[in-house]
C-alpha cells in the first residue's frame, strides 16, 4: 500500500539532492531527521513498504528511498514517520 509515487532510478552520490532551503548540510532536515537516517513510514497505523532512507521534505512531501533504492514521495498529510534505531 502506498499513497506516494515511486520514480524509477537509484540515488547516487552524484545526484543533485540538497537540504531544505536555508539549512546547511549539518542541520536537521525535518523533526530531527537527517538525510541518510533509516525510517519507517506509517499511514493510518499501517507501515508502508519496509524500512526506508530519509532524503528530505519539500513542499509538504517526504522524499525517501525504499530498500530497492527507488526514490519515493508521499504527502505529509496522512503519514507518520519513525526513525529506525538499533541494529538489525
GICOR-V915000 format. One record per residue. RES is the residue in one letter. SS is DSSP state (H for helix, E for strand, C for the rest). PSI is psi in radians with two decimals (NA if undefined). OMEGA is omega in degrees with one decimal (999 if undefined). Layout:
res=(RES | RES)
ss=(SS | SS)
psi=(PSI | PSI)
omega=(OMEGA | OMEGA)
//
This chain:
res=(X | X | X | X | X | X | X | X | X | X | X | X | X | X | X | X | X | X | X | X | X | X | X | X | X | X | X | X | X | X | X | X | X | X | X | X | X | X | X | X | X | X | X | X | X | X | X | X | X | X | X | X | X | X | X | X | X | X | X | X | X | X | X | X | X | X | X | X | X | X | X | X | X | X | X | X | X | X | X | X | X | X | X | X | X | X | X | X)
ss=(C | C | C | C | E | E | E | C | C | C | C | C | C | C | C | C | C | C | C | C | C | C | C | C | C | C | C | C | C | E | C | C | E | C | C | C | C | E | E | E | E | E | E | C | C | E | E | E | E | E | E | E | E | E | E | E | E | E | C | C | E | E | E | E | E | C | C | C | C | C | E | E | E | E | E | H | H | H | E | E | E | E | E | C | C | C | C | C)
psi=(2.24 | 2.32 | 0.01 | -2.91 | 2.45 | 2.27 | 2.37 | 2.56 | 2.94 | 2.73 | 2.20 | 2.77 | -0.35 | -0.16 | 2.52 | 1.34 | 2.11 | 2.74 | 2.99 | 2.63 | 2.31 | -0.05 | 2.47 | 2.94 | -0.27 | -0.15 | 2.76 | 2.48 | -0.78 | 2.04 | 0.73 | -0.02 | 2.50 | 2.68 | 2.31 | -0.26 | 2.46 | 2.36 | 2.79 | 2.47 | 2.29 | 2.44 | 2.10 | 0.68 | -0.11 | 2.33 | 2.34 | 2.24 | -2.45 | -2.83 | 2.60 | -2.97 | 2.20 | 2.33 | -1.16 | 3.13 | 2.35 | 2.28 | 0.68 | 0.22 | 2.42 | 2.31 | 2.18 | 2.89 | 2.59 | -3.03 | -0.28 | 0.18 | 0.41 | 2.43 | 2.28 | 2.60 | 2.53 | 2.45 | 2.45 | -0.15 | -0.59 | 0.45 | 2.85 | 2.63 | 2.39 | 2.33 | 2.42 | 2.17 | 2.80 | -2.97 | 2.79 | NA)
omega=(178.7 | 176.3 | -175.2 | 179.7 | 175.9 | 178.6 | 178.6 | 178.2 | -178.9 | 176.1 | 177.9 | -179.7 | 179.8 | 179.7 | -177.9 | 177.7 | -174.7 | 175.1 | 178.6 | 179.6 | 178.3 | -179.4 | 175.0 | -178.5 | 178.4 | -179.3 | 172.3 | -179.4 | -171.5 | 176.9 | 177.2 | 177.9 | 175.6 | 177.0 | -179.5 | 177.4 | 174.8 | -176.7 | 168.2 | -179.3 | -178.5 | 173.7 | -177.8 | 175.9 | -179.9 | 179.9 | 177.0 | 178.9 | 178.2 | 174.4 | 179.9 | 178.8 | -179.0 | 172.1 | 172.8 | 176.5 | -179.9 | 176.1 | 177.2 | 179.3 | 171.8 | 175.9 | -173.0 | 175.0 | 177.0 | -175.8 | 176.4 | -178.8 | 172.1 | 176.9 | -178.6 | 170.1 | 178.9 | -179.8 | 177.9 | -175.0 | -172.7 | -178.2 | 167.1 | -174.9 | 178.6 | 176.5 | 176.6 | -179.7 | 178.6 | -179.6 | -178.3 | 999)
//
